[in-house]
Structure formats: C-alpha cells, structure tokens
Amino acid sequence: MHTAENAPKFSQIGSLQALRSPQLAGLQTAMSAEGAGEEKRLSFEAGAGADDVVPKVRLNYRKQYTTGTTSSTRSVNTSGTRPGAVTELDVTYTGYKQYDLEFRTIDLMSLEEAAKQYYDGVIAGAVQLDAGDAAKMTEAALEFYLTVEKDLLQPLNTAALTALIAAVGTNKVTNSAVPKDIYLYYTDSKLRDDFWGYLNDLRTVHGVTGKWIVIGGLKMVSWLRKSKIMDMNSLGMDAKAMYDTLPAEFYYDPQIDTSYGQDKILIIEPGSACWQQIMEHETIVKKKKVANTSFGGARLKIAQYDSPTFDLKVDLRVREYDTTKYPYEIVTPSSGLYGVFTRPAGFAKAYDGWSTYTGIIGARLVNTEPVV
C-alpha cells in the first residue's frame, strides 16, 4: 500500500465539500450547536421513538418589502405601514448515518508492530480517533480509514446533493428553473466564453458579491482544465494563491451526472445552502462511559485546499463484549445528527421576480451549439 499509486483511492464528495465552503463560515456558525446555543436558538424535541431527540436550530431574518403607498405629492397622513414581521426558519437535524466494525481478539494480535507503526504514520494526518478508555486501538483508526468512504462519506454526500437538487429555483436572467444550455466549444474545438458570460450575468442581475459555488461532473472538469483552471478538490496544497484568482469555486462531484442529469451543474450563491452537524456525543450524551460502552469522537480531514481544511466530525461508540471465549469489541462510527439548510424561495423579497429565486441555479453543459 505504501508504494506509488497503491494508496487507498477516495472518490470526490464535491457536494458535501461545497456545502462546507469557507465562504459559508458565518452560516456554519449560526447553524452549529455552539452558535445557536449561545443565542438561545437551539432546542431539542421528542422524536418518533421514546428515546429520540431531535435538535432544531432557528434562523431569523427580515425580508425586503414594499408598502405600496408611494405618492407623487406631499401629504400628511395619520397612519403608515408597520414594520414587517421577522421570518423564522427552523433547520431540523434528523439526518443520520452509522455502521459497525467488529474487532476480535485475534484481530488485535495479528497486526505486526512494524505495520502498526506504518499505519499510524499514514493516517495520522487524516484521522484523529478518541473513544475515551478505548482510544488505544490503532487498528480501529485504520479500518475506519479504509471503510469510511462507502459507508459514511458517500451517503452524506448523497444527502447534500439531493437537498441541493430539490432546492433549485428560477433566476432573473432566464426567468426559468429549466437548466440553461451553456455551449463550451466552437465547431473548430476552440473554447467559448459563454460559461463565464453566464456567471457574470447572474452575478450582476442578482447582486452577488462573493464567488459562485459550482458543482459539476467530468465535462465541467475537462473544460476547466482546458481553460487552465482547476476545481477546488483537485488544487493541491499550494492552492491559496490559485483560489484567490478563481472567478468561482468549482467542485467536482461524479455523482451529479446520475443524480441531477448528465452534464448538468449546480450554480450556488454563497449563503443559500449549508450542511451542518450536531454531534450526539457532545450535546446529548454527556457521559464518556456507560456500562461496557465508551463514547467519544473522531475527526476526518477532507482535503479542499491548504487553508482551511474541512474537518468532518464523527461520533464514535466502542462496545465491549465478554460473551465469547475471548473478549471482542464493536466500534460504531456515526455522522451525528445533520441538517441541510437551503434558502427558501423569495428569501430576499417577493417582488420583481425574486419570489421564486432560491440562490441555487441549474444549468447544462453542451459541447457545441446545434447547427440550424
């Protein structure tokens, strides 16, 4: 595994990465248990089961509005339009994923010391494991590293992408929610600038001051490379200077072609969507050990670019059993309870074409314009 090209190969989880973009830091804080708790916007409600606890974070905002009383003559009136009400939006944290790893006594004995030291070095920068009294298991960290992609990361990415697709709205350039066709090449294979033109038109009309967050598949990545631009999850460790020059944040997600449609992309206004977790072992389960179960956590570093790195938090349970000849342990990584905020239609205002705008826009990339 340590030789060239033989290390574990992880698929890109672009939608999850996009919904934790550094541009969303303020929204991430507002949606966190810490930020909402300090401002008394965090509550816990009973779920369907007797022991279910459902965290809920309340977000408050004010819309622009019109009084409808504009006059062309000076007059003295005895009444006016009262201030509009605060709009309250609750983000409910009901998403959840977990899986189980089992470690028998023989599993803990068979790993050679040299291999154990090597694995420690390989995953030290990617995985931090803490399970209270059971934090001794390097083997658990390695197996978590080898299983986390299919059993945790991809399901979480699917949830993020599904929420984004469901929230696609209209935009004020096309006045439609139907994905616009964007032509990438002329018939002689030279690059067109329609893509940049469309992003700039959207920026101007919608008053966007940040960078568009764009999620796309292989066709987008291919065109970006020909344009000498890299997507965020391929930039490498010297990405800060490159990021500063990008006209938008681009994230490659191979799943979008099947979940949304072949060659379609999502164009997201910063602040219109965010993914956040509330960790059960930090906010609900206060004990570190109950009976034979230890409660702790883990962190998985997901590379985007050098600063800041996206740390995915993981709840970790370790249950000890002595019902067999030799003791064994079940290690359960879980996502915590997660929620996805998507901005509702008409968030900014409900007039002049904004009533169906969510800040999440669909488009489709097409190689060449059809010949008429």
QUILINKA-V131244 format. One record per pair of residues at least 6 apart in sequence whose C-alpha atoms are under 6 Angstrom apart, sorted by the first residue. I is the first residue (numbers start at 0). J is the second residue. D is the distance in Angstrom with one decimal. If there is no record, write none. Layout:
BEGIN
<<I | J | D> <I | J | D>>
END
This chain:
BEGIN
<<0 | 6 | 5.0> <11 | 252 | 5.8> <12 | 156 | 5.8> <12 | 252 | 5.7> <13 | 250 | 5.1> <13 | 251 | 5.2> <13 | 252 | 4.4> <14 | 156 | 5.9> <14 | 160 | 5.5> <15 | 156 | 5.0> <15 | 159 | 5.8> <18 | 273 | 4.7> <18 | 274 | 5.4> <23 | 270 | 6.0> <28 | 34 | 5.4> <29 | 35 | 5.8> <32 | 277 | 6.0> <35 | 41 | 5.1> <40 | 56 | 5.6> <40 | 57 | 5.1> <41 | 55 | 5.8> <41 | 56 | 4.7> <42 | 54 | 5.8> <42 | 55 | 5.3> <43 | 53 | 5.4> <43 | 54 | 4.5> <44 | 52 | 5.8> <44 | 53 | 5.0> <45 | 51 | 5.8> <45 | 52 | 5.1> <46 | 52 | 5.6> <46 | 53 | 5.8> <54 | 92 | 5.5> <55 | 90 | 5.7> <55 | 91 | 4.6> <56 | 89 | 5.6> <56 | 90 | 5.2> <57 | 88 | 5.7> <57 | 89 | 4.4> <58 | 87 | 5.8> <58 | 88 | 5.1> <59 | 86 | 5.7> <59 | 87 | 4.6> <60 | 85 | 5.9> <60 | 86 | 5.4> <61 | 85 | 5.3> <61 | 86 | 5.9> <62 | 347 | 5.3> <62 | 348 | 5.5> <63 | 348 | 5.0> <92 | 336 | 5.4> <92 | 337 | 4.9> <92 | 338 | 4.4> <93 | 336 | 5.8> <94 | 336 | 5.4> <94 | 337 | 4.9> <95 | 334 | 5.9> <95 | 336 | 5.2> <96 | 333 | 5.6> <96 | 334 | 5.4> <97 | 332 | 5.7> <97 | 333 | 4.0> <98 | 331 | 5.7> <99 | 330 | 5.8> <99 | 331 | 4.6> <100 | 329 | 5.6> <100 | 330 | 5.0> <101 | 328 | 5.9> <101 | 329 | 4.5> <102 | 327 | 5.7> <102 | 328 | 5.2> <103 | 327 | 4.5> <104 | 327 | 5.9> <125 | 299 | 5.6> <125 | 300 | 5.0> <126 | 298 | 5.8> <126 | 299 | 4.8> <127 | 297 | 5.4> <127 | 298 | 5.1> <128 | 297 | 4.4> <129 | 295 | 5.4> <129 | 296 | 5.2> <129 | 297 | 5.7> <130 | 294 | 5.6> <130 | 295 | 4.0> <130 | 296 | 6.0> <131 | 295 | 5.7> <167 | 359 | 4.9> <167 | 360 | 5.5> <168 | 176 | 5.2> <168 | 355 | 5.9> <168 | 356 | 5.2> <168 | 357 | 5.3> <169 | 175 | 4.7> <169 | 176 | 4.0> <169 | 355 | 5.7> <169 | 356 | 5.1> <170 | 356 | 5.7> <178 | 361 | 4.7> <178 | 362 | 4.0> <178 | 363 | 5.8> <179 | 362 | 4.7> <179 | 363 | 5.9> <180 | 363 | 4.8> <180 | 364 | 5.9> <181 | 364 | 5.0> <181 | 365 | 5.8> <182 | 365 | 4.9> <182 | 366 | 5.6> <182 | 367 | 5.4> <182 | 368 | 5.8> <183 | 191 | 5.3> <183 | 366 | 5.1> <184 | 190 | 4.6> <184 | 191 | 5.1> <184 | 366 | 5.6> <184 | 367 | 5.3> <185 | 367 | 5.9> <210 | 247 | 4.7> <211 | 247 | 4.9> <211 | 267 | 5.8> <211 | 268 | 5.4> <212 | 248 | 4.7> <212 | 266 | 5.9> <212 | 267 | 4.9> <213 | 248 | 5.9> <213 | 249 | 4.8> <213 | 265 | 5.6> <213 | 266 | 4.6> <214 | 249 | 5.9> <214 | 250 | 4.8> <214 | 251 | 5.9> <214 | 264 | 5.6> <214 | 265 | 5.2> <215 | 251 | 5.3> <215 | 252 | 5.9> <215 | 264 | 4.6> <216 | 251 | 5.6> <216 | 252 | 5.4> <216 | 253 | 5.1> <230 | 249 | 4.6> <230 | 250 | 5.4> <231 | 249 | 5.5> <231 | 250 | 5.5> <231 | 303 | 5.9> <232 | 303 | 4.8> <235 | 304 | 6.0> <236 | 304 | 5.7> <236 | 305 | 5.1> <238 | 304 | 5.4> <256 | 262 | 5.8> <262 | 363 | 5.7> <262 | 364 | 5.5> <263 | 362 | 5.6> <263 | 363 | 4.1> <264 | 361 | 5.9> <264 | 362 | 5.4> <264 | 363 | 6.0> <265 | 360 | 5.8> <265 | 361 | 4.9> <266 | 359 | 5.9> <266 | 360 | 5.0> <267 | 358 | 5.9> <267 | 359 | 4.6> <268 | 358 | 5.0> <271 | 341 | 5.7> <271 | 342 | 4.9> <271 | 358 | 5.5> <272 | 340 | 5.2> <272 | 341 | 4.3> <273 | 339 | 5.8> <273 | 340 | 5.2> <274 | 339 | 4.6> <275 | 337 | 5.7> <275 | 338 | 5.7> <276 | 336 | 5.7> <276 | 337 | 4.2> <277 | 335 | 5.9> <277 | 336 | 5.3> <278 | 335 | 4.5> <279 | 335 | 5.5> <287 | 293 | 5.7> <287 | 294 | 4.9> <288 | 294 | 5.9> <291 | 318 | 5.7> <291 | 319 | 5.3> <292 | 317 | 5.5> <292 | 318 | 4.3> <293 | 316 | 5.7> <293 | 317 | 5.1> <294 | 316 | 4.9> <295 | 315 | 5.0> <296 | 313 | 5.5> <296 | 314 | 4.4> <296 | 315 | 4.6> <297 | 312 | 6.0> <297 | 313 | 4.9> <298 | 311 | 5.6> <298 | 312 | 4.7> <298 | 313 | 5.9> <299 | 310 | 5.6> <299 | 311 | 5.1> <300 | 310 | 4.7> <301 | 309 | 5.3> <302 | 308 | 5.9> <313 | 333 | 5.7> <313 | 334 | 5.2> <314 | 332 | 5.7> <314 | 333 | 5.1> <314 | 335 | 5.9> <315 | 331 | 5.7> <315 | 332 | 4.6> <316 | 330 | 5.7> <316 | 331 | 5.1> <317 | 329 | 5.7> <317 | 330 | 4.5> <318 | 328 | 5.5> <318 | 329 | 5.2> <319 | 328 | 4.6> <320 | 326 | 5.6> <320 | 327 | 5.5> <342 | 357 | 5.6> <343 | 357 | 5.6> <344 | 354 | 5.8> <344 | 355 | 4.8> <344 | 356 | 5.1> <344 | 357 | 4.6> <345 | 353 | 5.5> <345 | 354 | 3.9> <345 | 355 | 5.6> <345 | 356 | 5.9>>
END
